[in-house]
Amino acid sequence: MIRTHLRYHRPDTPDDAAALLAEHHGRVAVLAGGSQLLPRMHRGEVDLDHVVDLRGLGLRAIERTGGRVRLGAMVTYDDALASALLAEAVPLLPRVARGVTGGRQLTGHATLVGALCHAFPGTDMPGALSALGATVELHGPDGPRECPVDEFLLGAQSIDRRPGEFVAAVTVDGVARSGYCKVKHATGSWPIATASAIEDGDALTVTLGAVQARPLRIVIPDPTRSAVDDAVAAAVTAPWTDVLAPGDYRARIAPVVARRALTELREGAHA
Ligand SMILES: Cc1cc2nc3c(=O)[nH]c(=O)nc-3n(C[C@H](O)[C@H](O)[C@H](O)COP(=O)(O)OP(=O)(O)OC[C@H]3O[C@@H](n4cnc5c(N)ncnc54)[C@H](O)[C@@H]3O)c2cc1C
């Protein structure tokens, strides 16, 4: 049971949404798919008087803008899986969406941007969006603002969202060649380490997720086993600990996960 008197708002314009969020700042949350927010409210972990549902704003398009691809904030995992544009231009996102657990009940309404805003280190989307050089488009009382995803993600469950703002969309680079790997204890548990491998011209990068509080992008100088292991070992300096795994375990498996993502990239499993 949600133990609070709650006012539900469903604005029709971005400006109205921002005005509501600003007016009730501190006592309001943005509602997207609700798969994190509503259980947290049930458990009494957040105490709110207002929720602002973004569904009235649309925000569900996946479209090209210049050389990049823009995903509205209400794009769900199922939308990502069904998108011909993503399959062709950014196959990493459907690849990641395919591995999300929870079944259709989750993937039909949970949003990629909701996962980003929840900013729990042990999820897939922060690392994948960081690997794709995502730009976060926010809308607030002063209008739109853009923020690189690596600056938007401040730490574990901490994001750069100012009073009155919500995320309207993310824009990512078109990256045709990529590979992905994640390691977790069981099918239904949170990842302990994820790796997104990206090839862009001659540049090869691996972005680790769930290994530190924020995603970690690593330039891979050459894809031999020892070079990958050395680059990852040097980069992982503050591994994240939670109930699933201590930091030193995450640091130990990070090179393995990175190498597996690079193998998938090389073998073109979904390119
Ligand atoms: C059963 C289950 C299985 C799961 N399996 C996986 C998995 O395998 N891999 C994985 O990575 N994740 C997994 N998740 C987590 C899932 O990815 C997130 O719960 C989901 O994507 C969050 O999106 P949402 O739209 O439901 O967000 P909500 O619950 O609506 O919101 C989450 C948070 O973000 C804020 N927020 C949402 N949208 C915006 C916005 N546009 N602007 C500003 N703030 C916003 C909300 O206020 C809230 O604080 C699982 C979750 C469940 C319940």
PDBQT file of the ligand as one rigid body, heavy atoms in Angstrom, charges set to zero:
ROOT
HETATM    1  C1  LIG A 301      11.370  -7.370 -12.460  1.00  0.00    +0.000 C 
HETATM    2  C2  LIG A 301      12.429  -6.400 -12.903  1.00  0.00    +0.000 A 
HETATM    3  C3  LIG A 301      13.508  -6.865 -13.677  1.00  0.00    +0.000 A 
HETATM    4  C4  LIG A 301      14.488  -5.969 -14.102  1.00  0.00    +0.000 A 
HETATM    5  N1  LIG A 301      15.551  -6.434 -14.834  1.00  0.00    +0.000 NA
HETATM    6  C5  LIG A 301      16.515  -5.580 -15.238  1.00  0.00    +0.000 A 
HETATM    7  C6  LIG A 301      17.626  -6.028 -16.007  1.00  0.00    +0.000 A 
HETATM    8  O1  LIG A 301      17.750  -7.205 -16.342  1.00  0.00    +0.000 OA
HETATM    9  N2  LIG A 301      18.555  -5.109 -16.368  1.00  0.00    +0.000 N 
HETATM   10  C7  LIG A 301      18.442  -3.790 -16.027  1.00  0.00    +0.000 A 
HETATM   11  O2  LIG A 301      19.306  -3.001 -16.383  1.00  0.00    +0.000 OA
HETATM   12  N3  LIG A 301      17.402  -3.332 -15.323  1.00  0.00    +0.000 NA
HETATM   13  C8  LIG A 301      16.442  -4.192 -14.916  1.00  0.00    +0.000 A 
HETATM   14  N4  LIG A 301      15.401  -3.741 -14.189  1.00  0.00    +0.000 N 
HETATM   15  C9  LIG A 301      15.338  -2.313 -13.887  1.00  0.00    +0.000 C 
HETATM   16  C10 LIG A 301      14.614  -1.577 -15.014  1.00  0.00    +0.000 C 
HETATM   17  O3  LIG A 301      15.528  -1.355 -16.041  1.00  0.00    +0.000 OA
HETATM   18  C11 LIG A 301      14.081  -0.264 -14.461  1.00  0.00    +0.000 C 
HETATM   19  O4  LIG A 301      13.177  -0.591 -13.409  1.00  0.00    +0.000 OA
HETATM   20  C12 LIG A 301      13.294   0.531 -15.478  1.00  0.00    +0.000 C 
HETATM   21  O5  LIG A 301      13.916   0.677 -16.711  1.00  0.00    +0.000 OA
HETATM   22  C13 LIG A 301      13.007   1.910 -14.931  1.00  0.00    +0.000 C 
HETATM   23  O6  LIG A 301      12.202   2.591 -15.879  1.00  0.00    +0.000 OA
HETATM   24  P1  LIG A 301      10.745   3.106 -15.517  1.00  0.00    +0.000 P 
HETATM   25  O7  LIG A 301      10.256   3.770 -16.763  1.00  0.00    +0.000 OA
HETATM   26  O8  LIG A 301       9.874   2.042 -14.955  1.00  0.00    +0.000 OA
HETATM   27  O9  LIG A 301      11.131   4.173 -14.407  1.00  0.00    +0.000 OA
HETATM   28  P2  LIG A 301      10.306   4.720 -13.145  1.00  0.00    +0.000 P 
HETATM   29  O10 LIG A 301      10.169   3.671 -12.114  1.00  0.00    +0.000 OA
HETATM   30  O11 LIG A 301       9.067   5.414 -13.596  1.00  0.00    +0.000 OA
HETATM   31  O12 LIG A 301      11.353   5.833 -12.670  1.00  0.00    +0.000 OA
HETATM   32  C14 LIG A 301      12.603   5.466 -12.110  1.00  0.00    +0.000 C 
HETATM   33  C15 LIG A 301      13.241   6.728 -11.500  1.00  0.00    +0.000 C 
HETATM   34  O13 LIG A 301      13.637   7.641 -12.507  1.00  0.00    +0.000 OA
HETATM   35  C16 LIG A 301      12.891   8.860 -12.431  1.00  0.00    +0.000 C 
HETATM   36  N5  LIG A 301      12.524   9.185 -13.811  1.00  0.00    +0.000 N 
HETATM   37  C17 LIG A 301      11.957   8.345 -14.715  1.00  0.00    +0.000 A 
HETATM   38  N6  LIG A 301      11.851   8.953 -15.912  1.00  0.00    +0.000 NA
HETATM   39  C18 LIG A 301      12.352  10.192 -15.744  1.00  0.00    +0.000 A 
HETATM   40  C19 LIG A 301      12.510  11.297 -16.624  1.00  0.00    +0.000 A 
HETATM   41  N7  LIG A 301      12.143  11.231 -17.933  1.00  0.00    +0.000 N 
HETATM   42  N8  LIG A 301      13.061  12.437 -16.147  1.00  0.00    +0.000 NA
HETATM   43  C20 LIG A 301      13.453  12.507 -14.851  1.00  0.00    +0.000 A 
HETATM   44  N9  LIG A 301      13.338  11.493 -13.955  1.00  0.00    +0.000 NA
HETATM   45  C21 LIG A 301      12.781  10.348 -14.412  1.00  0.00    +0.000 A 
HETATM   46  C22 LIG A 301      11.694   8.551 -11.534  1.00  0.00    +0.000 C 
HETATM   47  O14 LIG A 301      11.240   9.695 -10.844  1.00  0.00    +0.000 OA
HETATM   48  C23 LIG A 301      12.282   7.514 -10.602  1.00  0.00    +0.000 C 
HETATM   49  O15 LIG A 301      13.037   8.136  -9.606  1.00  0.00    +0.000 OA
HETATM   50  C24 LIG A 301      14.405  -4.599 -13.763  1.00  0.00    +0.000 A 
HETATM   51  C25 LIG A 301      13.324  -4.133 -13.004  1.00  0.00    +0.000 A 
HETATM   52  C26 LIG A 301      12.346  -5.014 -12.570  1.00  0.00    +0.000 A 
HETATM   53  C27 LIG A 301      11.175  -4.482 -11.763  1.00  0.00    +0.000 C 
ENDROOT
TORSDOF 0
